[in-house]
Structure formats: C-alpha cells, structure tokens
Amino acid sequence: MQENQSVIGGVKVIYSRLGEKADSVIKRIISSEKQEWIVVTSDRDIEAHAWTLGSVPVSSEDFMNALKRKYLEKEVLFKDDEEEYAKPGRKGNPRKTSKKEKAIRRIRSKL
C-alpha cells in the first residue's frame, strides 16, 4: 500500500504506508525538505531529530494551549495572563532566554 495524502481544512494529512511507522515518516519529511518546520510532538526522539535539523518542536500540550488561547481571544476577547513555566536546573544567566526557548516562543507567536 502506498503513502496517501489529503488536505483537510488547509492542513496536509499524510498517512504512512502499511507497515511503516508514523515516526519514520515525520523524520523523513523534516530531513528531506530543507526548511524550518514546526513539529508538533511529545515524542522525545522526534523532538531531538527536529532540533538537529533546525526545526522547532512544540509539545502537543503547548500546541493545544495555543489553540485554546487563540480561540478564547477571538470568541470572548479573553487574554491569557499565565506566566510560562520555567524548567528547573538551568545553568547560566537565569534572566537570559535560551536559544531553544526563543525559537519556541517565536513559533508559538505564529500559531
């Protein structure tokens, strides 16, 4: 069976071939097309692969929160004032945002 593709609501949906894992399809796509991707995943292996190729992984939870926030801003004119969670145990200047965090914030602002 071949890999199938369709577009639903402006989103390209790719179905892997029979016997092929979705993880390998995701890795192949972000490896073959030389551009910065926003990769929505909570899989650590795919996240690490995306970072090495210059793409920005966003956790599924962060993506859903961004969608909810946009929906609430649009429908109820509600502004989310929550502060972002800072991961413990960072080295270096605590006030300086890491390159990864800057990339994630830049991508979140586009969502």
C-alpha positions in Angstrom: 0.0 0.0 0.0 1.3 3.5 -0.9 1.6 6.6 1.3 -1.6 8.7 0.9 -2.0 12.4 1.3 -5.0 14.7 1.6 -5.7 18.3 2.6 -8.4 18.8 5.3 -9.1 22.4 6.4 -5.8 23.7 5.0 -3.8 21.0 6.8 -1.9 18.4 4.9 -2.6 15.0 6.3 -0.2 12.2 5.4 -1.0 8.5 6.0 2.0 6.2 6.3 2.4 3.1 4.2 1.3 -0.2 5.6 4.0 -1.5 8.0 5.7 1.9 8.2 5.7 3.8 11.4 4.5 7.4 11.5 7.7 8.5 13.4 9.8 7.4 10.4 7.5 9.4 8.0 7.8 12.5 10.2 11.6 12.2 10.3 11.9 11.6 6.6 9.8 14.7 5.8 11.7 17.1 8.0 15.0 15.6 6.8 14.3 15.7 3.1 12.7 19.2 2.7 15.3 21.8 3.8 13.1 24.3 5.6 12.3 25.2 9.2 9.4 23.1 10.3 7.1 23.5 13.3 6.9 19.9 14.5 4.0 19.3 17.0 5.1 16.2 19.0 5.5 15.0 22.5 7.9 12.3 21.4 11.5 12.9 22.6 13.1 11.2 19.7 11.3 13.2 17.1 11.9 16.4 19.2 15.6 15.8 19.2 15.7 15.0 15.5 13.8 18.2 14.7 16.2 20.3 16.7 19.2 18.8 14.9 17.8 19.7 11.6 16.9 23.3 12.5 13.2 22.8 13.0 11.3 23.7 16.2 9.4 21.1 18.1 6.4 22.2 20.0 4.8 19.8 22.6 1.2 18.7 21.9 0.2 20.3 25.2 1.7 23.7 24.2 0.1 23.5 20.8 -3.4 22.8 22.3 -2.9 25.6 24.8 -2.0 28.0 21.9 -5.1 26.9 20.0 -7.3 27.4 23.1 -5.8 30.8 23.8 -6.4 31.9 20.2 -10.0 30.7 20.4 -10.7 32.4 23.7 -9.1 35.7 22.5 -11.2 35.6 19.3 -14.5 34.5 20.8 -14.5 36.0 24.3 -11.7 38.6 24.0 -10.0 36.9 26.8 -6.3 37.5 27.3 -4.3 34.7 29.0 -2.1 36.2 31.7 -0.5 32.9 32.8 3.3 33.0 33.2 5.2 30.3 31.4 6.7 27.5 33.4 10.5 27.8 33.7 12.3 24.5 33.8 14.3 24.0 36.9 18.1 23.4 36.9 19.1 25.7 34.1 22.7 26.8 34.0 23.9 30.3 33.2 22.1 33.6 33.5 18.6 32.9 34.7 17.3 36.1 33.0 18.6 35.2 29.6 16.3 33.2 27.4 17.9 30.1 25.8 18.1 29.7 22.0 15.6 26.9 22.2 13.2 28.9 24.3 13.5 31.8 21.9 12.7 29.6 19.0 9.7 28.0 20.8 8.3 31.5 21.7 8.8 32.7 18.1 6.9 29.7 16.8 4.1 29.9 19.4 3.5 33.6 18.4 2.9 32.3 14.8 0.3 29.7 15.9 
